[in-house]
Amino acid sequence: MGHGIAPAPTDSGTVSQHIALARDDIISASRRLRDTGHLSPVPDNHHDDLAARLAFGPGELETYPELGILYDLDENGQFRPLE
């Protein structure tokens, strides 16, 4: 899969606010981004809400808050965006 980079519509066009990347290993990618200071904090209740609504594999959800990984699920699949 490819990736895309585009400036936000209200930007001057010099800074990208969002990028999409296809990764087989979101955990190692998140650790590298965290270690370089490129992740934003995730709201405290995001992962608590996920735990209340969805089932995850052993230890999977516990890793997400540490690494700034969000989670979404729809008819197209599972998504693990980074904040």
Steps between C-alpha positions, in 0.01 A plus 500: 500500500607855445499801723381853459611834633293813456475835677182572691262729309553792739879463505741713310603180326837478673412253777323164479260438788407142411667219314384145429742210486440129455704309759510131585635576849329800657661429838861544385405802286328659802800438722731671252268800468455524878874485558554793263222707659263495202180379670225705661337394827185285476198591720503293820155350446556383140646161593261449794211547259650248257542242777135541597370459143734257320700183558877505446768232513698452821719806565404673174304792642744551788772594249296764316494783760878483548557535126227751411307250290131565446261236371203505267292229338252525214369295207836543321712357779703593804702820516772593745581866443770678696425831663 
